[in-house]
Amino acid sequence: MEIWKKQKSLSIESVFVNDQTVCFFISDGRTISMSLSLYAEFNDAEQGPIRNCQIVEDSQAVYWPEFNKTIRLEEVLRD
């Protein structure tokens, strides 16, 4: 007999942002870093607004209100 465990859904536990990179700390222990240069919204932006982000959508995305930009976990995991 096989016992199947229900896979826990992934979520963003925390996020770190500096002037060049955003790091997503994922519930399964992974840390995924992405260059902010991949997103035109952040080009030439000052550090204060870039660092002002919040985890939203039941820990499935990060949102920057000053840029009206959302990066979703599914997008991070796909790249």
HTML snippet that shows the backbone in 3Dmol.js (N, CA, C, O; Angstrom):
<script src="https://3Dmol.org/build/3Dmol-min.js"></script>
<div id="view" style="width:600px;height:400px;position:relative"></div>
<script>
const pdb = `
ATOM      1  N   MET A   1       0.841  -1.174   0.000  1.00  0.00           N
ATOM      2  CA  MET A   1       0.000   0.000   0.000  1.00  0.00           C
ATOM      3  C   MET A   1       0.888   1.240   0.000  1.00  0.00           C
ATOM      4  O   MET A   1       1.843   1.326   0.772  1.00  0.00           O
ATOM      5  N   GLU A   2       0.570   2.198  -0.867  1.00  0.00           N
ATOM      6  CA  GLU A   2       1.299   3.456  -0.916  1.00  0.00           C
ATOM      7  C   GLU A   2       0.546   4.517  -0.138  1.00  0.00           C
ATOM      8  O   GLU A   2      -0.682   4.594  -0.183  1.00  0.00           O
ATOM      9  N   ILE A   3       1.290   5.318   0.561  1.00  0.00           N
ATOM     10  CA  ILE A   3       0.701   6.430   1.308  1.00  0.00           C
ATOM     11  C   ILE A   3       1.122   7.715   0.623  1.00  0.00           C
ATOM     12  O   ILE A   3       2.313   7.990   0.473  1.00  0.00           O
ATOM     13  N   TRP A   4       0.157   8.487   0.215  1.00  0.00           N
ATOM     14  CA  TRP A   4       0.430   9.752  -0.459  1.00  0.00           C
ATOM     15  C   TRP A   4       0.276  10.894   0.521  1.00  0.00           C
ATOM     16  O   TRP A   4      -0.709  10.976   1.256  1.00  0.00           O
ATOM     17  N   LYS A   5       1.248  11.762   0.523  1.00  0.00           N
ATOM     18  CA  LYS A   5       1.163  12.956   1.359  1.00  0.00           C
ATOM     19  C   LYS A   5       0.660  14.109   0.503  1.00  0.00           C
ATOM     20  O   LYS A   5       1.074  14.286  -0.643  1.00  0.00           O
ATOM     21  N   LYS A   6      -0.218  14.865   1.072  1.00  0.00           N
ATOM     22  CA  LYS A   6      -0.681  16.054   0.372  1.00  0.00           C
ATOM     23  C   LYS A   6       0.455  17.066   0.342  1.00  0.00           C
ATOM     24  O   LYS A   6       1.012  17.419   1.382  1.00  0.00           O
ATOM     25  N   GLN A   7       0.790  17.523  -0.843  1.00  0.00           N
ATOM     26  CA  GLN A   7       1.872  18.489  -0.979  1.00  0.00           C
ATOM     27  C   GLN A   7       1.411  19.842  -0.462  1.00  0.00           C
ATOM     28  O   GLN A   7       0.364  20.353  -0.860  1.00  0.00           O
ATOM     29  N   LYS A   8       2.194  20.402   0.414  1.00  0.00           N
ATOM     30  CA  LYS A   8       1.895  21.720   0.957  1.00  0.00           C
ATOM     31  C   LYS A   8       2.069  22.754  -0.147  1.00  0.00           C
ATOM     32  O   LYS A   8       3.064  22.730  -0.871  1.00  0.00           O
ATOM     33  N   SER A   9       1.127  23.641  -0.276  1.00  0.00           N
ATOM     34  CA  SER A   9       1.252  24.665  -1.301  1.00  0.00           C
ATOM     35  C   SER A   9       2.362  25.638  -0.920  1.00  0.00           C
ATOM     36  O   SER A   9       2.554  25.969   0.250  1.00  0.00           O
ATOM     37  N   LEU A  10       3.067  26.075  -1.921  1.00  0.00           N
ATOM     38  CA  LEU A  10       4.187  26.985  -1.703  1.00  0.00           C
ATOM     39  C   LEU A  10       3.685  28.394  -1.446  1.00  0.00           C
ATOM     40  O   LEU A  10       2.623  28.798  -1.920  1.00  0.00           O
ATOM     41  N   SER A  11       4.482  29.131  -0.682  1.00  0.00           N
ATOM     42  CA  SER A  11       4.148  30.530  -0.416  1.00  0.00           C
ATOM     43  C   SER A  11       5.431  31.319  -0.208  1.00  0.00           C
ATOM     44  O   SER A  11       6.497  30.754   0.034  1.00  0.00           O
ATOM     45  N   ILE A  12       5.306  32.620  -0.307  1.00  0.00           N
ATOM     46  CA  ILE A  12       6.428  33.519  -0.044  1.00  0.00           C
ATOM     47  C   ILE A  12       6.430  33.805   1.456  1.00  0.00           C
ATOM     48  O   ILE A  12       5.468  34.354   1.993  1.00  0.00           O
ATOM     49  N   GLU A  13       7.514  33.431   2.123  1.00  0.00           N
ATOM     50  CA  GLU A  13       7.602  33.672   3.563  1.00  0.00           C
ATOM     51  C   GLU A  13       8.132  35.061   3.868  1.00  0.00           C
ATOM     52  O   GLU A  13       7.683  35.706   4.816  1.00  0.00           O
ATOM     53  N   SER A  14       9.089  35.526   3.067  1.00  0.00           N
ATOM     54  CA  SER A  14       9.614  36.879   3.230  1.00  0.00           C
ATOM     55  C   SER A  14      10.274  37.298   1.927  1.00  0.00           C
ATOM     56  O   SER A  14      10.496  36.488   1.027  1.00  0.00           O
ATOM     57  N   VAL A  15      10.578  38.571   1.855  1.00  0.00           N
ATOM     58  CA  VAL A  15      11.200  39.114   0.646  1.00  0.00           C
ATOM     59  C   VAL A  15      12.245  40.139   1.078  1.00  0.00           C
ATOM     60  O   VAL A  15      12.050  40.868   2.050  1.00  0.00           O
ATOM     61  N   PHE A  16      13.349  40.183   0.350  1.00  0.00           N
ATOM     62  CA  PHE A  16      14.408  41.156   0.593  1.00  0.00           C
ATOM     63  C   PHE A  16      14.652  41.886  -0.714  1.00  0.00           C
ATOM     64  O   PHE A  16      14.761  41.259  -1.768  1.00  0.00           O
ATOM     65  N   VAL A  17      14.737  43.202  -0.650  1.00  0.00           N
ATOM     66  CA  VAL A  17      14.949  44.004  -1.858  1.00  0.00           C
ATOM     67  C   VAL A  17      16.080  44.991  -1.604  1.00  0.00           C
ATOM     68  O   VAL A  17      16.103  45.676  -0.582  1.00  0.00           O
ATOM     69  N   ASN A  18      17.020  45.055  -2.546  1.00  0.00           N
ATOM     70  CA  ASN A  18      17.988  46.150  -2.532  1.00  0.00           C
ATOM     71  C   ASN A  18      17.888  46.867  -3.875  1.00  0.00           C
ATOM     72  O   ASN A  18      16.931  46.643  -4.617  1.00  0.00           O
ATOM     73  N   ASP A  19      18.834  47.705  -4.196  1.00  0.00           N
ATOM     74  CA  ASP A  19      18.705  48.509  -5.416  1.00  0.00           C
ATOM     75  C   ASP A  19      18.900  47.705  -6.704  1.00  0.00           C
ATOM     76  O   ASP A  19      18.642  48.224  -7.790  1.00  0.00           O
ATOM     77  N   GLN A  20      19.349  46.450  -6.606  1.00  0.00           N
ATOM     78  CA  GLN A  20      19.594  45.656  -7.802  1.00  0.00           C
ATOM     79  C   GLN A  20      18.842  44.326  -7.851  1.00  0.00           C
ATOM     80  O   GLN A  20      18.627  43.771  -8.929  1.00  0.00           O
ATOM     81  N   THR A  21      18.444  43.819  -6.689  1.00  0.00           N
ATOM     82  CA  THR A  21      17.940  42.450  -6.615  1.00  0.00           C
ATOM     83  C   THR A  21      16.724  42.344  -5.712  1.00  0.00           C
ATOM     84  O   THR A  21      16.590  43.077  -4.733  1.00  0.00           O
ATOM     85  N   VAL A  22      15.845  41.422  -6.058  1.00  0.00           N
ATOM     86  CA  VAL A  22      14.761  41.021  -5.158  1.00  0.00           C
ATOM     87  C   VAL A  22      14.957  39.539  -4.861  1.00  0.00           C
ATOM     88  O   VAL A  22      15.129  38.731  -5.774  1.00  0.00           O
ATOM     89  N   CYS A  23      14.929  39.188  -3.576  1.00  0.00           N
ATOM     90  CA  CYS A  23      15.102  37.803  -3.137  1.00  0.00           C
ATOM     91  C   CYS A  23      13.809  37.328  -2.497  1.00  0.00           C
ATOM     92  O   CYS A  23      13.290  37.956  -1.574  1.00  0.00           O
ATOM     93  N   PHE A  24      13.302  36.222  -2.993  1.00  0.00           N
ATOM     94  CA  PHE A  24      12.088  35.611  -2.463  1.00  0.00           C
ATOM     95  C   PHE A  24      12.488  34.419  -1.597  1.00  0.00           C
ATOM     96  O   PHE A  24      13.201  33.531  -2.064  1.00  0.00           O
ATOM     97  N   PHE A  25      12.048  34.389  -0.367  1.00  0.00           N
ATOM     98  CA  PHE A  25      12.287  33.265   0.524  1.00  0.00           C
ATOM     99  C   PHE A  25      11.010  32.429   0.520  1.00  0.00           C
ATOM    100  O   PHE A  25       9.969  32.866   1.010  1.00  0.00           O
ATOM    101  N   ILE A  26      11.102  31.213  -0.042  1.00  0.00           N
ATOM    102  CA  ILE A  26       9.950  30.368  -0.305  1.00  0.00           C
ATOM    103  C   ILE A  26       9.766  29.371   0.844  1.00  0.00           C
ATOM    104  O   ILE A  26      10.731  28.968   1.494  1.00  0.00           O
ATOM    105  N   SER A  27       8.529  28.989   1.076  1.00  0.00           N
ATOM    106  CA  SER A  27       8.193  28.119   2.209  1.00  0.00           C
ATOM    107  C   SER A  27       8.869  26.749   2.166  1.00  0.00           C
ATOM    108  O   SER A  27       8.961  26.089   3.201  1.00  0.00           O
ATOM    109  N   ASP A  28       9.339  26.308   1.016  1.00  0.00           N
ATOM    110  CA  ASP A  28      10.010  25.005   0.938  1.00  0.00           C
ATOM    111  C   ASP A  28      11.512  25.100   1.198  1.00  0.00           C
ATOM    112  O   ASP A  28      12.235  24.114   1.055  1.00  0.00           O
ATOM    113  N   GLY A  29      11.977  26.291   1.580  1.00  0.00           N
ATOM    114  CA  GLY A  29      13.384  26.476   1.917  1.00  0.00           C
ATOM    115  C   GLY A  29      14.219  27.110   0.827  1.00  0.00           C
ATOM    116  O   GLY A  29      15.367  27.483   1.068  1.00  0.00           O
ATOM    117  N   ARG A  30      13.674  27.239  -0.355  1.00  0.00           N
ATOM    118  CA  ARG A  30      14.433  27.869  -1.441  1.00  0.00           C
ATOM    119  C   ARG A  30      14.479  29.376  -1.274  1.00  0.00           C
ATOM    120  O   ARG A  30      13.569  29.990  -0.716  1.00  0.00           O
ATOM    121  N   THR A  31      15.567  29.958  -1.774  1.00  0.00           N
ATOM    122  CA  THR A  31      15.693  31.400  -1.920  1.00  0.00           C
ATOM    123  C   THR A  31      15.935  31.657  -3.395  1.00  0.00           C
ATOM    124  O   THR A  31      16.881  31.128  -3.979  1.00  0.00           O
ATOM    125  N   ILE A  32      15.088  32.463  -3.992  1.00  0.00           N
ATOM    126  CA  ILE A  32      15.209  32.757  -5.413  1.00  0.00           C
ATOM    127  C   ILE A  32      15.473  34.243  -5.570  1.00  0.00           C
ATOM    128  O   ILE A  32      14.690  35.080  -5.121  1.00  0.00           O
ATOM    129  N   SER A  33      16.596  34.558  -6.217  1.00  0.00           N
ATOM    130  CA  SER A  33      16.980  35.952  -6.446  1.00  0.00           C
ATOM    131  C   SER A  33      16.776  36.304  -7.904  1.00  0.00           C
ATOM    132  O   SER A  33      17.072  35.515  -8.801  1.00  0.00           O
ATOM    133  N   MET A  34      16.265  37.505  -8.123  1.00  0.00           N
ATOM    134  CA  MET A  34      16.044  37.981  -9.484  1.00  0.00           C
ATOM    135  C   MET A  34      16.568  39.412  -9.583  1.00  0.00           C
ATOM    136  O   MET A  34      16.455  40.195  -8.639  1.00  0.00           O
ATOM    137  N   SER A  35      17.129  39.732 -10.712  1.00  0.00           N
ATOM    138  CA  SER A  35      17.596  41.085 -10.960  1.00  0.00           C
ATOM    139  C   SER A  35      16.403  42.005 -11.223  1.00  0.00           C
ATOM    140  O   SER A  35      15.506  41.663 -11.993  1.00  0.00           O
ATOM    141  N   LEU A  36      16.400  43.155 -10.588  1.00  0.00           N
ATOM    142  CA  LEU A  36      15.330  44.123 -10.829  1.00  0.00           C
ATOM    143  C   LEU A  36      15.412  44.701 -12.239  1.00  0.00           C
ATOM    144  O   LEU A  36      14.436  45.268 -12.731  1.00  0.00           O
ATOM    145  N   SER A  37      16.552  44.565 -12.888  1.00  0.00           N
ATOM    146  CA  SER A  37      16.688  45.083 -14.254  1.00  0.00           C
ATOM    147  C   SER A  37      15.797  44.327 -15.243  1.00  0.00           C
ATOM    148  O   SER A  37      15.612  44.774 -16.375  1.00  0.00           O
ATOM    149  N   LEU A  38      15.247  43.190 -14.824  1.00  0.00           N
ATOM    150  CA  LEU A  38      14.314  42.446 -15.676  1.00  0.00           C
ATOM    151  C   LEU A  38      12.974  43.157 -15.821  1.00  0.00           C
ATOM    152  O   LEU A  38      12.174  42.808 -16.689  1.00  0.00           O
ATOM    153  N   TYR A  39      12.731  44.140 -14.984  1.00  0.00           N
ATOM    154  CA  TYR A  39      11.442  44.831 -14.950  1.00  0.00           C
ATOM    155  C   TYR A  39      11.641  46.321 -15.231  1.00  0.00           C
ATOM    156  O   TYR A  39      12.285  47.030 -14.457  1.00  0.00           O
ATOM    157  N   ALA A  40      11.088  46.778 -16.334  1.00  0.00           N
ATOM    158  CA  ALA A  40      11.255  48.171 -16.763  1.00  0.00           C
ATOM    159  C   ALA A  40      10.759  49.165 -15.718  1.00  0.00           C
ATOM    160  O   ALA A  40      11.269  50.281 -15.631  1.00  0.00           O
ATOM    161  N   GLU A  41       9.763  48.763 -14.923  1.00  0.00           N
ATOM    162  CA  GLU A  41       9.196  49.662 -13.914  1.00  0.00           C
ATOM    163  C   GLU A  41      10.250  50.140 -12.913  1.00  0.00           C
ATOM    164  O   GLU A  41      10.122  51.224 -12.343  1.00  0.00           O
ATOM    165  N   PHE A  42      11.286  49.334 -12.701  1.00  0.00           N
ATOM    166  CA  PHE A  42      12.272  49.668 -11.688  1.00  0.00           C
ATOM    167  C   PHE A  42      13.503  50.376 -12.235  1.00  0.00           C
ATOM    168  O   PHE A  42      14.362  50.809 -11.467  1.00  0.00           O
ATOM    169  N   ASN A  43      13.596  50.496 -13.562  1.00  0.00           N
ATOM    170  CA  ASN A  43      14.743  51.198 -14.146  1.00  0.00           C
ATOM    171  C   ASN A  43      14.754  52.647 -13.683  1.00  0.00           C
ATOM    172  O   ASN A  43      13.735  53.335 -13.734  1.00  0.00           O
ATOM    173  N   ASP A  44      15.908  53.097 -13.234  1.00  0.00           N
ATOM    174  CA  ASP A  44      16.123  54.478 -12.773  1.00  0.00           C
ATOM    175  C   ASP A  44      15.294  54.848 -11.545  1.00  0.00           C
ATOM    176  O   ASP A  44      15.146  56.033 -11.245  1.00  0.00           O
ATOM    177  N   ALA A  45      14.765  53.891 -10.848  1.00  0.00           N
ATOM    178  CA  ALA A  45      13.978  54.176  -9.638  1.00  0.00           C
ATOM    179  C   ALA A  45      14.903  54.364  -8.440  1.00  0.00           C
ATOM    180  O   ALA A  45      16.000  53.807  -8.395  1.00  0.00           O
ATOM    181  N   GLU A  46      14.451  55.150  -7.480  1.00  0.00           N
ATOM    182  CA  GLU A  46      15.215  55.357  -6.263  1.00  0.00           C
ATOM    183  C   GLU A  46      15.024  54.174  -5.321  1.00  0.00           C
ATOM    184  O   GLU A  46      14.034  53.448  -5.416  1.00  0.00           O
ATOM    185  N   GLN A  47      15.983  53.986  -4.409  1.00  0.00           N
ATOM    186  CA  GLN A  47      15.964  52.829  -3.517  1.00  0.00           C
ATOM    187  C   GLN A  47      14.769  52.806  -2.578  1.00  0.00           C
ATOM    188  O   GLN A  47      14.225  51.734  -2.313  1.00  0.00           O
ATOM    189  N   GLY A  48      14.346  53.950  -2.070  1.00  0.00           N
ATOM    190  CA  GLY A  48      13.232  53.979  -1.124  1.00  0.00           C
ATOM    191  C   GLY A  48      11.977  53.320  -1.669  1.00  0.00           C
ATOM    192  O   GLY A  48      11.456  52.391  -1.052  1.00  0.00           O
ATOM    193  N   PRO A  49      11.479  53.776  -2.809  1.00  0.00           N
ATOM    194  CA  PRO A  49      10.275  53.146  -3.376  1.00  0.00           C
ATOM    195  C   PRO A  49      10.479  51.684  -3.765  1.00  0.00           C
ATOM    196  O   PRO A  49       9.549  50.885  -3.659  1.00  0.00           O
ATOM    197  N   ILE A  50      11.680  51.323  -4.214  1.00  0.00           N
ATOM    198  CA  ILE A  50      11.936  49.932  -4.595  1.00  0.00           C
ATOM    199  C   ILE A  50      11.834  49.029  -3.372  1.00  0.00           C
ATOM    200  O   ILE A  50      11.341  47.905  -3.467  1.00  0.00           O
ATOM    201  N   ARG A  51      12.290  49.508  -2.240  1.00  0.00           N
ATOM    202  CA  ARG A  51      12.274  48.689  -1.023  1.00  0.00           C
ATOM    203  C   ARG A  51      10.895  48.642  -0.364  1.00  0.00           C
ATOM    204  O   ARG A  51      10.654  47.823   0.524  1.00  0.00           O
ATOM    205  N   ASN A  52      10.000  49.513  -0.797  1.00  0.00           N
ATOM    206  CA  ASN A  52       8.651  49.554  -0.223  1.00  0.00           C
ATOM    207  C   ASN A  52       7.750  48.572  -0.965  1.00  0.00           C
ATOM    208  O   ASN A  52       7.090  48.923  -1.942  1.00  0.00           O
ATOM    209  N   CYS A  53       7.741  47.344  -0.482  1.00  0.00           N
ATOM    210  CA  CYS A  53       6.901  46.318  -1.102  1.00  0.00           C
ATOM    211  C   CYS A  53       6.217  45.522  -0.001  1.00  0.00           C
ATOM    212  O   CYS A  53       6.595  45.597   1.168  1.00  0.00           O
ATOM    213  N   GLN A  54       5.214  44.769  -0.391  1.00  0.00           N
ATOM    214  CA  GLN A  54       4.477  43.960   0.572  1.00  0.00           C
ATOM    215  C   GLN A  54       4.073  42.631  -0.040  1.00  0.00           C
ATOM    216  O   GLN A  54       3.819  42.530  -1.241  1.00  0.00           O
ATOM    217  N   ILE A  55       4.018  41.620   0.805  1.00  0.00           N
ATOM    218  CA  ILE A  55       3.570  40.297   0.360  1.00  0.00           C
ATOM    219  C   ILE A  55       2.043  40.315   0.367  1.00  0.00           C
ATOM    220  O   ILE A  55       1.421  40.678   1.365  1.00  0.00           O
ATOM    221  N   VAL A  56       1.452  39.918  -0.755  1.00  0.00           N
ATOM    222  CA  VAL A  56      -0.005  39.993  -0.930  1.00  0.00           C
ATOM    223  C   VAL A  56      -0.531  38.676  -1.519  1.00  0.00           C
ATOM    224  O   VAL A  56       0.225  37.728  -1.731  1.00  0.00           O
ATOM    225  N   GLU A  57      -1.827  38.644  -1.774  1.00  0.00           N
ATOM    226  CA  GLU A  57      -2.505  37.512  -2.424  1.00  0.00           C
ATOM    227  C   GLU A  57      -2.227  36.198  -1.699  1.00  0.00           C
ATOM    228  O   GLU A  57      -1.795  35.220  -2.309  1.00  0.00           O
ATOM    229  N   ASP A  58      -2.481  36.186  -0.391  1.00  0.00           N
ATOM    230  CA  ASP A  58      -2.271  34.982   0.427  1.00  0.00           C
ATOM    231  C   ASP A  58      -0.844  34.451   0.299  1.00  0.00           C
ATOM    232  O   ASP A  58      -0.626  33.247   0.165  1.00  0.00           O
ATOM    233  N   SER A  59       0.119  35.365   0.342  1.00  0.00           N
ATOM    234  CA  SER A  59       1.554  35.043   0.268  1.00  0.00           C
ATOM    235  C   SER A  59       1.955  34.426  -1.076  1.00  0.00           C
ATOM    236  O   SER A  59       2.894  33.634  -1.150  1.00  0.00           O
ATOM    237  N   GLN A  60       1.231  34.800  -2.131  1.00  0.00           N
ATOM    238  CA  GLN A  60       1.521  34.291  -3.464  1.00  0.00           C
ATOM    239  C   GLN A  60       2.148  35.334  -4.383  1.00  0.00           C
ATOM    240  O   GLN A  60       2.460  35.036  -5.535  1.00  0.00           O
ATOM    241  N   ALA A  61       2.335  36.567  -3.877  1.00  0.00           N
ATOM    242  CA  ALA A  61       2.869  37.631  -4.724  1.00  0.00           C
ATOM    243  C   ALA A  61       3.483  38.727  -3.866  1.00  0.00           C
ATOM    244  O   ALA A  61       3.226  38.827  -2.666  1.00  0.00           O
ATOM    245  N   VAL A  62       4.307  39.550  -4.520  1.00  0.00           N
ATOM    246  CA  VAL A  62       4.882  40.742  -3.890  1.00  0.00           C
ATOM    247  C   VAL A  62       4.428  41.939  -4.708  1.00  0.00           C
ATOM    248  O   VAL A  62       4.469  41.917  -5.938  1.00  0.00           O
ATOM    249  N   TYR A  63       3.995  42.984  -4.012  1.00  0.00           N
ATOM    250  CA  TYR A  63       3.415  44.160  -4.665  1.00  0.00           C
ATOM    251  C   TYR A  63       4.187  45.419  -4.269  1.00  0.00           C
ATOM    252  O   TYR A  63       4.506  45.614  -3.096  1.00  0.00           O
ATOM    253  N   TRP A  64       4.487  46.272  -5.255  1.00  0.00           N
ATOM    254  CA  TRP A  64       5.122  47.572  -5.059  1.00  0.00           C
ATOM    255  C   TRP A  64       4.090  48.650  -5.375  1.00  0.00           C
ATOM    256  O   TRP A  64       3.804  48.893  -6.547  1.00  0.00           O
ATOM    257  N   PRO A  65       3.524  49.303  -4.360  1.00  0.00           N
ATOM    258  CA  PRO A  65       2.457  50.277  -4.604  1.00  0.00           C
ATOM    259  C   PRO A  65       2.887  51.483  -5.449  1.00  0.00           C
ATOM    260  O   PRO A  65       2.107  51.961  -6.272  1.00  0.00           O
ATOM    261  N   GLU A  66       4.107  51.977  -5.258  1.00  0.00           N
ATOM    262  CA  GLU A  66       4.556  53.156  -6.023  1.00  0.00           C
ATOM    263  C   GLU A  66       4.672  52.882  -7.516  1.00  0.00           C
ATOM    264  O   GLU A  66       4.596  53.804  -8.328  1.00  0.00           O
ATOM    265  N   PHE A  67       4.857  51.614  -7.878  1.00  0.00           N
ATOM    266  CA  PHE A  67       5.022  51.237  -9.285  1.00  0.00           C
ATOM    267  C   PHE A  67       3.812  50.489  -9.832  1.00  0.00           C
ATOM    268  O   PHE A  67       3.757  50.175 -11.021  1.00  0.00           O
ATOM    269  N   ASN A  68       2.844  50.206  -8.964  1.00  0.00           N
ATOM    270  CA  ASN A  68       1.702  49.365  -9.323  1.00  0.00           C
ATOM    271  C   ASN A  68       2.172  48.079 -10.016  1.00  0.00           C
ATOM    272  O   ASN A  68       1.634  47.666 -11.044  1.00  0.00           O
ATOM    273  N   LYS A  69       3.192  47.465  -9.414  1.00  0.00           N
ATOM    274  CA  LYS A  69       3.818  46.265  -9.982  1.00  0.00           C
ATOM    275  C   LYS A  69       3.655  45.100  -9.022  1.00  0.00           C
ATOM    276  O   LYS A  69       3.904  45.234  -7.824  1.00  0.00           O
ATOM    277  N   THR A  70       3.238  43.961  -9.547  1.00  0.00           N
ATOM    278  CA  THR A  70       3.112  42.732  -8.783  1.00  0.00           C
ATOM    279  C   THR A  70       3.945  41.655  -9.457  1.00  0.00           C
ATOM    280  O   THR A  70       3.872  41.466 -10.671  1.00  0.00           O
ATOM    281  N   ILE A  71       4.745  40.946  -8.647  1.00  0.00           N
ATOM    282  CA  ILE A  71       5.466  39.774  -9.139  1.00  0.00           C
ATOM    283  C   ILE A  71       4.909  38.579  -8.375  1.00  0.00           C
ATOM    284  O   ILE A  71       4.978  38.526  -7.148  1.00  0.00           O
ATOM    285  N   ARG A  72       4.359  37.627  -9.112  1.00  0.00           N
ATOM    286  CA  ARG A  72       3.712  36.468  -8.504  1.00  0.00           C
ATOM    287  C   ARG A  72       4.681  35.296  -8.352  1.00  0.00           C
ATOM    288  O   ARG A  72       5.608  35.145  -9.148  1.00  0.00           O
ATOM    289  N   LEU A  73       4.470  34.491  -7.357  1.00  0.00           N
ATOM    290  CA  LEU A  73       5.327  33.341  -7.078  1.00  0.00           C
ATOM    291  C   LEU A  73       5.393  32.410  -8.280  1.00  0.00           C
ATOM    292  O   LEU A  73       6.468  31.903  -8.600  1.00  0.00           O
ATOM    293  N   GLU A  74       4.279  32.176  -8.949  1.00  0.00           N
ATOM    294  CA  GLU A  74       4.289  31.288 -10.118  1.00  0.00           C
ATOM    295  C   GLU A  74       5.222  31.799 -11.202  1.00  0.00           C
ATOM    296  O   GLU A  74       5.837  31.007 -11.916  1.00  0.00           O
ATOM    297  N   GLU A  75       5.335  33.123 -11.334  1.00  0.00           N
ATOM    298  CA  GLU A  75       6.243  33.731 -12.311  1.00  0.00           C
ATOM    299  C   GLU A  75       7.695  33.501 -11.895  1.00  0.00           C
ATOM    300  O   GLU A  75       8.540  33.188 -12.734  1.00  0.00           O
ATOM    301  N   VAL A  76       7.978  33.650 -10.630  1.00  0.00           N
ATOM    302  CA  VAL A  76       9.330  33.459 -10.105  1.00  0.00           C
ATOM    303  C   VAL A  76       9.773  32.003 -10.281  1.00  0.00           C
ATOM    304  O   VAL A  76      10.911  31.740 -10.670  1.00  0.00           O
ATOM    305  N   LEU A  77       8.889  31.081  -9.999  1.00  0.00           N
ATOM    306  CA  LEU A  77       9.221  29.671 -10.098  1.00  0.00           C
ATOM    307  C   LEU A  77       9.357  29.195 -11.538  1.00  0.00           C
ATOM    308  O   LEU A  77      10.074  28.233 -11.811  1.00  0.00           O
ATOM    309  N   ARG A  78       8.685  29.854 -12.441  1.00  0.00           N
ATOM    310  CA  ARG A  78       8.712  29.476 -13.856  1.00  0.00           C
ATOM    311  C   ARG A  78      10.013  29.882 -14.517  1.00  0.00           C
ATOM    312  O   ARG A  78      10.519  29.164 -15.379  1.00  0.00           O
ATOM    313  N   ASP A  79      10.567  31.033 -14.123  1.00  0.00           N
ATOM    314  CA  ASP A  79      11.793  31.549 -14.772  1.00  0.00           C
ATOM    315  C   ASP A  79      13.039  30.802 -14.383  1.00  0.00           C
ATOM    316  O   ASP A  79      14.128  31.131 -14.854  1.00  0.00           O
TER     317      ASP A  79
END
`;
const viewer = $3Dmol.createViewer("view");
viewer.addModel(pdb, "pdb");
viewer.setStyle({}, {cartoon: {color: "spectrum"}});
viewer.zoomTo();
viewer.render();
</script>
